[in-house]
Amino acid sequence: MEANEISFENLPKAVAHLVSELAEIKSLVEKGQTPVVPQKRIPIDIEEACRIIGKAKPTVYALVRKRIIPCYKNGKKLYFFEDELLEWISKGKKKTLQEIESEAEAEYNKRKNIQR
């Protein structure tokens, strides 16, 4: 609610809004948390992207050309966002033997129960 919207007619609505905001802040303080303030995403250049993902510049250019890696282009310059690169890396996780075995066991048990 904007400060310039407050008038005598909508004063009860404004007070209700303030009470709810205060209750939210109070619950965060009691939990020992701080309010989450959205951070501004700042684009990074290809050198920084190479450093983050641990690849050489020609490899990154090849990944961009094949549309495998998330990127943005403005004119001739490429831009990346660090959070998108880290998410791209995490999507390529290889499963451990334990994860594969537990999935196989779960699938076996599921099929075994269906056949009964």
N, CA, C and O atoms as a DFTB+ gen file, in Angstrom:
464 C
 N C O
     1  1       0.856      -1.178       0.000
     2  2       0.000       0.000       0.000
     3  2       0.896       1.232       0.000
     4  3       1.807       1.337       0.821
     5  1       0.649       2.147      -0.896
     6  2       1.422       3.373      -1.025
     7  2       0.988       4.386       0.022
     8  3      -0.162       4.389       0.460
     9  1       1.921       5.245       0.421
    10  2       1.631       6.257       1.434
    11  2       0.607       7.274       0.924
    12  3      -0.196       7.798       1.697
    13  1       0.641       7.547      -0.378
    14  2      -0.284       8.537      -0.915
    15  2      -1.703       7.997      -1.085
    16  3      -2.606       8.758      -1.434
    17  1      -1.922       6.706      -0.848
    18  2      -3.254       6.122      -0.960
    19  2      -4.054       6.260       0.332
    20  3      -5.259       6.007       0.340
    21  1      -3.410       6.652       1.405
    22  2      -4.091       6.708       2.690
    23  2      -4.980       7.942       2.751
    24  3      -4.524       9.075       2.598
    25  1      -6.240       7.689       2.977
    26  2      -7.210       8.762       3.174
    27  2      -8.106       8.340       4.330
    28  3      -7.984       7.231       4.849
    29  1      -8.996       9.220       4.724
    30  2      -9.874       8.895       5.838
    31  2     -10.747       7.685       5.525
    32  3     -11.048       6.881       6.407
    33  1     -11.152       7.563       4.254
    34  2     -12.036       6.470       3.864
    35  2     -11.325       5.108       3.926
    36  3     -11.919       4.111       4.334
    37  1     -10.067       5.079       3.524
    38  2      -9.386       3.785       3.517
    39  2      -8.429       3.615       4.701
    40  3      -7.544       2.760       4.656
    41  1      -8.594       4.410       5.750
    42  2      -7.768       4.310       6.943
    43  2      -7.880       2.935       7.616
    44  3      -6.851       2.391       8.017
    45  1      -9.071       2.349       7.759
    46  2      -9.137       1.002       8.345
    47  2      -8.353      -0.038       7.534
    48  3      -7.723      -0.932       8.099
    49  1      -8.401       0.088       6.229
    50  2      -7.667      -0.835       5.365
    51  2      -6.157      -0.652       5.562
    52  3      -5.412      -1.630       5.615
    53  1      -5.719       0.588       5.669
    54  2      -4.300       0.871       5.862
    55  2      -3.819       0.339       7.206
    56  3      -2.727      -0.222       7.295
    57  1      -4.621       0.509       8.246
    58  2      -4.247       0.008       9.572
    59  2      -4.183      -1.517       9.554
    60  3      -3.272      -2.101      10.140
    61  1      -5.117      -2.155       8.902
    62  2      -5.113      -3.616       8.803
    63  2      -3.854      -4.098       8.080
    64  3      -3.255      -5.101       8.466
    65  1      -3.462      -3.379       7.033
    66  2      -2.251      -3.718       6.292
    67  2      -1.024      -3.596       7.201
    68  3      -0.162      -4.475       7.205
    69  1      -0.949      -2.519       7.960
    70  2       0.175      -2.321       8.872
    71  2       0.220      -3.398       9.950
    72  3       1.300      -3.870      10.308
    73  1      -0.928      -3.787      10.465
    74  2      -0.978      -4.825      11.490
    75  2      -0.471      -6.149      10.924
    76  3       0.283      -6.858      11.591
    77  1      -0.872      -6.485       9.715
    78  2      -0.413      -7.744       9.121
    79  2       1.086      -7.704       8.838
    80  3       1.780      -8.700       9.041
    81  1       1.588      -6.566       8.373
    82  2       3.026      -6.424       8.132
    83  2       3.799      -6.565       9.437
    84  3       4.830      -7.235       9.481
    85  1       3.307      -5.940      10.491
    86  2       3.951      -6.007      11.792
    87  2       3.950      -7.434      12.334
    88  3       4.941      -7.873      12.918
    89  1       2.866      -8.152      12.151
    90  2       2.788      -9.544      12.608
    91  2       3.801     -10.411      11.859
    92  3       4.424     -11.291      12.454
    93  1       3.964     -10.170      10.579
    94  2       4.934     -10.928       9.789
    95  2       6.357     -10.644      10.256
    96  3       7.164     -11.564      10.390
    97  1       6.665      -9.383      10.503
    98  2       7.996      -9.011      10.986
    99  2       8.247      -9.614      12.362
   100  3       9.344     -10.099      12.642
   101  1       7.240      -9.583      13.210
   102  2       7.367     -10.140      14.556
   103  2       7.657     -11.636      14.501
   104  3       8.506     -12.130      15.244
   105  1       6.962     -12.355      13.631
   106  2       7.195     -13.800      13.535
   107  2       8.603     -14.087      13.015
   108  3       9.236     -15.048      13.452
   109  1       9.095     -13.273      12.095
   110  2      10.452     -13.458      11.594
   111  2      11.483     -13.200      12.690
   112  3      12.467     -13.930      12.802
   113  1      11.260     -12.176      13.487
   114  2      12.179     -11.850      14.571
   115  2      12.186     -12.958      15.612
   116  3      13.245     -13.324      16.122
   117  1      11.023     -13.491      15.929
   118  2      10.928     -14.575      16.915
   119  2      11.651     -15.829      16.438
   120  3      12.225     -16.568      17.239
   121  1      11.620     -16.060      15.135
   122  2      12.307     -17.225      14.566
   123  2      13.798     -16.958      14.361
   124  3      14.550     -17.870      14.016
   125  1      14.222     -15.723      14.570
   126  2      15.628     -15.376      14.379
   127  2      15.996     -15.188      12.928
   128  3      17.171     -15.265      12.570
   129  1      15.008     -14.941      12.087
   130  2      15.255     -14.739      10.665
   131  2      15.185     -13.254      10.339
   132  3      14.616     -12.456      11.085
   133  1      15.769     -12.916       9.226
   134  2      15.652     -11.551       8.740
   135  2      14.758     -11.559       7.512
   136  3      14.724     -12.552       6.786
   137  1      14.040     -10.487       7.266
   138  2      13.179     -10.447       6.087
   139  2      14.006     -10.636       4.814
   140  3      15.114     -10.115       4.690
   141  1      13.445     -11.384       3.884
   142  2      14.132     -11.636       2.623
   143  2      13.892     -10.460       1.692
   144  3      12.757     -10.140       1.336
   145  1      14.981      -9.833       1.311
   146  2      14.914      -8.715       0.384
   147  2      15.411      -9.226      -0.955
   148  3      16.549      -9.686      -1.049
   149  1      14.590      -9.157      -1.992
   150  2      15.044      -9.656      -3.280
   151  2      16.264      -8.884      -3.756
   152  3      16.278      -7.653      -3.763
   153  1      17.291      -9.635      -4.154
   154  2      18.510      -8.997      -4.625
   155  2      18.420      -8.761      -6.123
   156  3      17.807      -9.529      -6.864
   157  1      19.040      -7.691      -6.534
   158  2      19.059      -7.356      -7.949
   159  2      20.041      -8.285      -8.651
   160  3      21.188      -8.423      -8.224
   161  1      19.593      -8.914      -9.718
   162  2      20.452      -9.811     -10.489
   163  2      21.328      -8.976     -11.409
   164  3      20.840      -8.152     -12.182
   165  1      22.619      -9.205     -11.310
   166  2      23.565      -8.469     -12.137
   167  2      24.161      -9.439     -13.149
   168  3      24.692     -10.481     -12.767
   169  1      24.078      -9.108     -14.436
   170  2      24.641     -10.014     -15.437
   171  2      26.168     -10.038     -15.358
   172  3      26.806      -9.055     -14.983
   173  1      26.729     -11.185     -15.721
   174  2      28.184     -11.329     -15.740
   175  2      28.632     -11.576     -17.172
   176  3      27.837     -11.982     -18.019
   177  1      29.916     -11.329     -17.436
   178  2      30.438     -11.513     -18.786
   179  2      30.955     -12.939     -18.963
   180  3      30.877     -13.759     -18.049
   181  1      31.479     -13.215     -20.143
   182  2      31.881     -14.585     -20.466
   183  2      33.078     -15.030     -19.642
   184  3      33.184     -16.210     -19.308
   185  1      33.985     -14.114     -19.304
   186  2      35.137     -14.495     -18.491
   187  2      34.696     -15.012     -17.119
   188  3      35.197     -16.027     -16.636
   189  1      33.758     -14.303     -16.504
   190  2      33.240     -14.718     -15.199
   191  2      32.464     -16.027     -15.331
   192  3      32.555     -16.891     -14.458
   193  1      31.704     -16.179     -16.413
   194  2      30.965     -17.423     -16.641
   195  2      31.931     -18.602     -16.784
   196  3      31.674     -19.687     -16.264
   197  1      33.035     -18.384     -17.487
   198  2      34.052     -19.431     -17.645
   199  2      34.618     -19.827     -16.289
   200  3      34.829     -21.009     -16.020
   201  1      34.862     -18.841     -15.440
   202  2      35.417     -19.116     -14.115
   203  2      34.423     -19.913     -13.265
   204  3      34.810     -20.841     -12.554
   205  1      33.142     -19.544     -13.344
   206  2      32.120     -20.211     -12.526
   207  2      31.943     -21.668     -12.930
   208  3      31.889     -22.545     -12.068
   209  1      31.851     -21.935     -14.227
   210  2      31.591     -23.317     -14.653
   211  2      32.865     -24.107     -14.940
   212  3      32.808     -25.307     -15.210
   213  1      34.019     -23.431     -14.882
   214  2      35.287     -24.137     -15.056
   215  2      35.537     -24.628     -16.463
   216  3      36.110     -25.700     -16.655
   217  1      35.119     -23.866     -17.437
   218  2      35.321     -24.229     -18.839
   219  2      36.088     -23.109     -19.547
   220  3      36.065     -21.956     -19.116
   221  1      36.766     -23.470     -20.637
   222  2      37.485     -22.489     -21.444
   223  2      36.496     -21.691     -22.291
   224  3      35.372     -22.128     -22.538
   225  1      36.935     -20.522     -22.726
   226  2      36.067     -19.646     -23.514
   227  2      35.532     -20.326     -24.777
   228  3      34.336     -20.222     -25.050
   229  1      36.369     -21.017     -25.560
   230  2      35.821     -21.680     -26.758
   231  2      34.749     -22.721     -26.418
   232  3      33.796     -22.902     -27.175
   233  1      34.908     -23.400     -25.283
   234  2      33.906     -24.387     -24.866
   235  2      32.593     -23.700     -24.522
   236  3      31.521     -24.190     -24.875
   237  1      32.675     -22.571     -23.836
   238  2      31.458     -21.828     -23.475
   239  2      30.776     -21.319     -24.744
   240  3      29.552     -21.388     -24.861
   241  1      31.559     -20.811     -25.691
   242  2      30.966     -20.359     -26.956
   243  2      30.266     -21.518     -27.669
   244  3      29.195     -21.333     -28.248
   245  1      30.866     -22.710     -27.627
   246  2      30.244     -23.873     -28.263
   247  2      28.947     -24.242     -27.551
   248  3      27.959     -24.575     -28.205
   249  1      28.937     -24.188     -26.210
   250  2      27.723     -24.487     -25.455
   251  2      26.620     -23.473     -25.766
   252  3      25.444     -23.829     -25.841
   253  1      27.006     -22.218     -25.944
   254  2      26.029     -21.178     -26.292
   255  2      25.475     -21.429     -27.688
   256  3      24.267     -21.348     -27.910
   257  1      26.367     -21.735     -28.627
   258  2      25.943     -21.967     -30.012
   259  2      24.976     -23.137     -30.103
   260  3      24.028     -23.107     -30.888
   261  1      25.220     -24.181     -29.289
   262  2      24.338     -25.355     -29.287
   263  2      23.113     -25.150     -28.406
   264  3      22.275     -26.044     -28.289
   265  1      23.005     -23.977     -27.785
   266  2      21.889     -23.620     -26.892
   267  2      21.760     -24.595     -25.722
   268  3      20.658     -24.999     -25.349
   269  1      22.902     -24.960     -25.157
   270  2      22.931     -25.877     -24.025
   271  2      23.002     -25.100     -22.718
   272  3      22.458     -25.537     -21.704
   273  1      23.661     -23.966     -22.737
   274  2      23.898     -23.181     -21.528
   275  2      23.010     -21.934     -21.565
   276  3      22.843     -21.340     -22.630
   277  1      22.437     -21.525     -20.426
   278  2      21.575     -20.331     -20.423
   279  2      22.393     -19.050     -20.585
   280  3      23.352     -18.819     -19.849
   281  1      22.009     -18.232     -21.543
   282  2      22.731     -16.981     -21.780
   283  2      21.799     -15.954     -22.409
   284  3      20.676     -16.262     -22.807
   285  1      22.302     -14.718     -22.486
   286  2      21.569     -13.607     -23.086
   287  2      22.528     -12.874     -24.002
   288  3      23.725     -12.799     -23.727
   289  1      22.006     -12.338     -25.084
   290  2      22.854     -11.643     -26.035
   291  2      22.269     -10.274     -26.318
   292  3      21.080     -10.136     -26.604
   293  1      23.113      -9.278     -26.234
   294  2      22.737      -7.911     -26.568
   295  2      23.790      -7.405     -27.535
   296  3      24.922      -7.116     -27.145
   297  1      23.410      -7.301     -28.796
   298  2      24.399      -6.954     -29.819
   299  2      25.331      -8.134     -30.016
   300  3      24.884      -9.253     -30.271
   301  1      26.631      -7.883     -29.897
   302  2      27.609      -8.955     -30.058
   303  2      28.107      -9.497     -28.720
   304  3      28.963     -10.381     -28.691
   305  1      27.587      -8.983     -27.629
   306  2      28.087      -9.358     -26.308
   307  2      27.166     -10.371     -25.634
   308  3      25.942     -10.247     -25.681
   309  1      27.777     -11.372     -25.009
   310  2      27.033     -12.392     -24.274
   311  2      27.005     -12.041     -22.795
   312  3      27.979     -11.532     -22.242
   313  1      25.864     -12.323     -22.164
   314  2      25.700     -12.105     -20.729
   315  2      25.135     -13.369     -20.105
   316  3      24.421     -14.137     -20.749
   317  1      25.469     -13.566     -18.839
   318  2      25.014     -14.723     -18.086
   319  2      24.573     -14.257     -16.711
   320  3      24.943     -13.170     -16.268
   321  1      23.782     -15.082     -16.036
   322  2      23.439     -14.845     -14.642
   323  2      23.997     -16.012     -13.838
   324  3      23.820     -17.176     -14.199
   325  1      24.676     -15.681     -12.740
   326  2      25.348     -16.697     -11.937
   327  2      24.380     -17.761     -11.430
   328  3      24.700     -18.949     -11.464
   329  1      23.208     -17.355     -10.963
   330  2      22.260     -18.335     -10.428
   331  2      21.794     -19.319     -11.501
   332  3      21.575     -20.496     -11.214
   333  1      21.644     -18.839     -12.733
   334  2      21.236     -19.730     -13.826
   335  2      22.348     -20.706     -14.181
   336  3      22.080     -21.867     -14.491
   337  1      23.594     -20.246     -14.137
   338  2      24.712     -21.141     -14.421
   339  2      24.834     -22.224     -13.356
   340  3      25.065     -23.390     -13.676
   341  1      24.681     -21.843     -12.096
   342  2      24.759     -22.820     -11.012
   343  2      23.621     -23.831     -11.093
   344  3      23.812     -25.013     -10.807
   345  1      22.431     -23.362     -11.485
   346  2      21.294     -24.278     -11.663
   347  2      21.567     -25.241     -12.812
   348  3      21.242     -26.425     -12.722
   349  1      22.171     -24.730     -13.907
   350  2      22.510     -25.564     -15.060
   351  2      23.501     -26.643     -14.643
   352  3      23.386     -27.793     -15.065
   353  1      24.465     -26.274     -13.821
   354  2      25.447     -27.244     -13.343
   355  2      24.763     -28.304     -12.492
   356  3      25.042     -29.494     -12.640
   357  1      23.872     -27.883     -11.603
   358  2      23.226     -28.838     -10.697
   359  2      22.306     -29.806     -11.432
   360  3      22.082     -30.917     -10.953
   361  1      21.770     -29.412     -12.579
   362  2      20.905     -30.314     -13.347
   363  2      21.684     -31.470     -13.953
   364  3      21.102     -32.490     -14.321
   365  1      23.009     -31.311     -14.059
   366  2      23.834     -32.358     -14.655
   367  2      24.382     -33.341     -13.635
   368  3      25.339     -34.059     -13.924
   369  1      23.796     -33.385     -12.452
   370  2      24.292     -34.264     -11.386
   371  2      24.154     -35.721     -11.794
   372  3      23.111     -36.154     -12.284
   373  1      25.232     -36.467     -11.581
   374  2      25.183     -37.899     -11.818
   375  2      24.773     -38.584     -10.522
   376  3      25.221     -38.205      -9.440
   377  1      23.929     -39.580     -10.637
   378  2      23.433     -40.283      -9.453
   379  2      24.518     -41.194      -8.888
   380  3      25.325     -41.759      -9.626
   381  1      24.518     -41.324      -7.568
   382  2      25.438     -42.243      -6.915
   383  2      24.895     -43.665      -7.039
   384  3      23.723     -43.866      -7.359
   385  1      25.752     -44.640      -6.783
   386  2      25.297     -46.035      -6.830
   387  2      24.184     -46.283      -5.823
   388  3      23.247     -47.033      -6.094
   389  1      24.291     -45.654      -4.669
   390  2      23.264     -45.819      -3.640
   391  2      21.920     -45.273      -4.128
   392  3      20.883     -45.895      -3.896
   393  1      21.926     -44.111      -4.804
   394  2      20.682     -43.541      -5.339
   395  2      20.084     -44.449      -6.408
   396  3      18.871     -44.653      -6.451
   397  1      20.938     -44.992      -7.269
   398  2      20.465     -45.879      -8.335
   399  2      19.865     -47.151      -7.742
   400  3      18.808     -47.612      -8.172
   401  1      20.556     -47.711      -6.745
   402  2      20.053     -48.933      -6.103
   403  2      18.726     -48.695      -5.401
   404  3      17.825     -49.530      -5.482
   405  1      18.594     -47.554      -4.708
   406  2      17.341     -47.289      -4.001
   407  2      16.195     -47.052      -4.987
   408  3      15.067     -47.473      -4.729
   409  1      16.467     -46.384      -6.108
   410  2      15.433     -46.198      -7.131
   411  2      15.021     -47.531      -7.740
   412  3      13.836     -47.779      -7.962
   413  1      16.011     -48.395      -8.011
   414  2      15.711     -49.706      -8.596
   415  2      14.892     -50.541      -7.624
   416  3      13.951     -51.227      -8.024
   417  1      15.253     -50.480      -6.350
   418  2      14.507     -51.236      -5.341
   419  2      13.075     -50.720      -5.217
   420  3      12.136     -51.507      -5.100
   421  1      12.913     -49.402      -5.244
   422  2      11.576     -48.816      -5.155
   423  2      10.732     -49.225      -6.362
   424  3       9.555     -49.552      -6.213
   425  1      11.323     -49.208      -7.542
   426  2      10.601     -49.608      -8.757
   427  2      10.242     -51.092      -8.700
   428  3       9.139     -51.479      -9.085
   429  1      11.166     -51.918      -8.223
   430  2      10.901     -53.356      -8.090
   431  2       9.740     -53.601      -7.139
   432  3       8.833     -54.378      -7.440
   433  1       9.773     -52.933      -5.988
   434  2       8.685     -53.085      -4.991
   435  2       7.351     -52.592      -5.548
   436  3       6.304     -53.180      -5.276
   437  1       7.393     -51.520      -6.321
   438  2       6.172     -50.976      -6.926
   439  2       5.571     -51.985      -7.910
   440  3       4.366     -52.233      -7.892
   441  1       6.404     -52.554      -8.751
   442  2       5.916     -53.536      -9.736
   443  2       5.464     -54.821      -9.049
   444  3       4.500     -55.456      -9.476
   445  1       6.156     -55.192      -7.999
   446  2       5.807     -56.411      -7.254
   447  2       4.425     -56.259      -6.620
   448  3       3.640     -57.206      -6.607
   449  1       4.128     -55.071      -6.095
   450  2       2.812     -54.812      -5.485
   451  2       1.707     -54.743      -6.526
   452  3       0.571     -55.115      -6.233
   453  1       2.005     -54.279      -7.724
   454  2       1.007     -54.187      -8.790
   455  2       0.617     -55.568      -9.268
   456  3      -0.554     -55.806      -9.563
   457  1       1.578     -56.496      -9.352
   458  2       1.306     -57.827      -9.878
   459  2       0.486     -58.676      -8.915
   460  3      -0.093     -59.679      -9.332
   461  1       0.422     -58.313      -7.679
   462  2      -0.330     -59.105      -6.692
   463  2      -1.795     -58.921      -6.833
   464  3      -2.567     -59.516      -6.081
